[in-house]
Amino acid sequence: LKSKWLRRMLFIAILPALYFAIPFYVSEQALRDPAAAEDFGKFLTGFSNNPAIHAIPWQRLSRASPEQIQLVRHQVWSNLLLSLFRYPQASLMILVVGIAAPPLISYDVRSRAFLIYFSRPISRLEYIVGKFGTVAFFVAMISTLPAMVLYLLGVLLSPSLSVVTVTWDLPLRILAASLVLILPTTSVALMFSSLTRESRYAGFAWFAMWILGWVMYSVVIAFQLGAAQNGQQASQIFEQVGWTTLLSPYHTMGLVQSWIFDLSGSDQPVLAATLILVGATVFSLAVLTRRVSAPMR
């Protein structure tokens, strides 16, 4: 918290929730006044590129039943919360973890602080939990907290508190999506920190992982588009397999979060993405535990 940049990012993290309150307000106005729903719907479809929002028949909401209105509300809220996780908060997470995590263990290795820690009644598990909790706290502050604030704003902007009975599952989905964001990222970042004495190397590895994953994803997407324009069979193979998103950690996490909010397509490799995230978490924690145990040996 002594880092000025980290404090600024924690402050900035709440601003996207206030920004996303605008489409929340617009959607509630559309559902409250079905006659003007088509105009409000155009704004929301321009705000989001999710097929679930584009598939909503805004022009026919005036003839929709109350049950259909509630279903549309749930879809819109889920989409806006997912967009908050996927875009502004995920970008902030990469920066915040890149600042907070690299020096946590590498500094202890370089300064031999292990000799002080483990000369006291502190176990290796407690040490790891302490470091893990530090990073997880900052990630939760920029992901879970703004999402909960956005949900509460949605409730306050609704015509009545009865919307809670329809959207009661969204806070639980927020917590689940937060775990998808916190567990693998924190584990991998601490593993990088434990592998070197220099925190700048750990920071470089952290940012390189995201950049290289995004580049590989973009290259394959460009190849698919080129193959599709040329009418080649490779494009169809890639689309059927659907493994392209697994090349990028960012898109892999987004795929699982989309499934949590019930907004992923049926042809998406959600199970494979989940296994990748679980495997990365377990592997990183195993390496971290071994590295922390090294001074004891």
ZIWORA-V746172 format. One record per helix or strand. SS is the DSSP state (alpha for helix, beta for strand). FROM is the first residue (numbers start at 1). TO is the last residue. Records with the same first field share a line. If there is no record, write none. Layout:
SS: FROM-TO / FROM-TO
This chain:
alpha: 4-12 / 15-32 / 34-47 / 51-54 / 58-63 / 66-100 / 102-111 / 114-117 / 124-142 / 144-157 / 161-167 / 170-194 / 199-229 / 233-241 / 244-247 / 249-260 / 270-296
